[in-house]
């Protein structure tokens, strides 16, 4: 399996962390902005934060710097978007989760289990014909595991997309003042 392709020549992978008010329709507006600008989203995850009123959207996309700046400016104009940060890979912890169902018969099962151990992954389901493997890690680690497991036959694959947080003691939501931001 190949890594995410660049959507344009020279485009680089960027990760945006977008804090939004936890309201219906916000995700549709954020993802719709990327679609209107004809940018493909490589991964998109949404989850609650440490504050009940705020959700975090993590978006990864291959895009040139100038169009990315335009997207960020337009995201800032959207209703219920509170904060947008482009995450620097050198100061960010980024992980993905993958579940891979792989063919594993009597002849190759021990080889597959050895790969699972090498990657510090976990077998979460066993069948006479397959193993379901759970792994978390960087995009590169997940890609490497998937590339090695392809040889055995990947039956099914589910990948969460990136979640990311900056290193250090501060939270991104500290920069968002209370709920008075609900009116723009």
N, C-alpha and C positions, 0 to 999 in steps of 0.2 A: 504494500500500500504506500502510495506516495504521500508526501506532506501536502498541506494546502497549497494550491497553485496561486501564483500572483495573478491578479485579475488584469493587470496592465504591465507592460514592460517597465522595469525599474521601480515598480511599486514595492513598498516594504510593509511588513506586518506591523500593525499598530494595535495596542490594547487600550480601550477607553473604559474608565469606570464612571458610570453615570448614576448619581444619586437623584432619586425622584420621589415625589410624594406617593405614598402607597394608595393609589386610586385606580379604579377601572379605566381602561383605555389608554393609559400612559405608554405601555409597551407598544401598542399598535402605532401610536404617533411617532415614537422613536424609531422603530424598525421601518415604518413607512417613509421616513425622511431618507434613510439609506436607499430604499427602493426608488424613490423619486429621483435621486441623484445617480441612479444606475450603478450602485456599488453593491457587490455581493458581500454579505456578512459571512465570515468563516465560522464563527461560533457566537452564540448569544445565550447568556444565562441570566436569570432573574431570581432574586431571593430577598427575603427580609433581612434587615440589618439589626444591630443592637437596639435600634429605636423602632417602635411599632409603627410610627407614622412615615418611615422612610424605607424604600426598597433600593437595592443596588442592581443595576444592569451592567453586566460586563460584556463588552462587544469587542471581538477581534475581526480585523479586516485587512486585506492587502490594498493599500491605496498610497498614492503619492502625497507628499507633505502639503502642498498647496490645496488640493481638494479636501484633505483632512481638516485643515484649518477652517474651510468654508462649512464643512459639516458641523464642526464644534460650534461655530458662530450661530448656525441655524438651530442646533440643539438647545443652545442657551436661550433662544427666543420661544421655545415651546413651553406651553402652560404646564406647570407641575414639575418641570426639571429644575433641580436645586443646585447641582454642582456637577461639573464635568472635568475629569482629569485624565490626560494621556499618561499612562503608566510607563515609567522608564524600566526596561527589563533588568537593569543593573541594581535597582533598588526595590524590586518587586518579587514577592513570592507568588508564583502562578502554578496552578495544578489543574489536572483534568481527571475525571473518572471514566473508566471504560469497562464494559462487560463484554467479554468475547466468548461465544460458544464455538468451540473448536472440535473437529473430529478427533477422537482418541479411542483407538481400538487396542486390543491386547498387544499388538506389535509396536505401536508408537506411544502408548500411554506414559511409559517411564520417561521418554524423551520430552514429552510435553510437560510433565511434572518437574523435570529438571529445569526447563526454561522458566516455569512459574517460580521456582526457588531462586534462580539467578536474578530475576527481576523483582524479588520480594513482593510478588503478587499473591493472590489467594484463590484457591478453588472454592467456589461457593455453591456449585451443584455438580453432582456426578451422575452419569448415566452410562449404560453399557456401551454406547456409541459416541458420547460426547463428554466434554468437561466444560463447565462455564467458569471463566476466570475473571476475577475482579482485580484491577490494577489502578493505582493513582500515581500521578507524577507529572513531570513536565511534558510538553507536547513531544519533545524529542524522545523521551523515554517511552511514551505510549506508542509513537510511530515505530520505534525499534522493536518493541515487543510484537506489535502487529505484523511487521515485516517478517519476523522469524516464525510466527504462528501460521502465516499464509501457506507455508509449505505443507502443513498438516490438513489444511482445509478449514477455513473460517465459515461456519454455518450461519452465524448471526452475530451482529455487532451493534452495540449501542455506546455512543460516546457523549459525555456530558457537555463538552465545551469548556472553555477556560473559566476559572474563577481566580481572582487575583486580589492581593492586598499589599500595600506598601510595607516595607520593613520599618521597624522602630515602634516607639510607644504611642504615637498619635493615630487617631482614627480620622478618616476622611469626613465622617459626619460631624466632627468637632467644628468644622468650618461652616456648618449650617446652623443658624440660630433658630431655636424653637419653632413653633408652628405658625408664627406670624408671617412666614414666607408663603403661605398658601395663596395669597393674593398677589398677582403680578401686574 
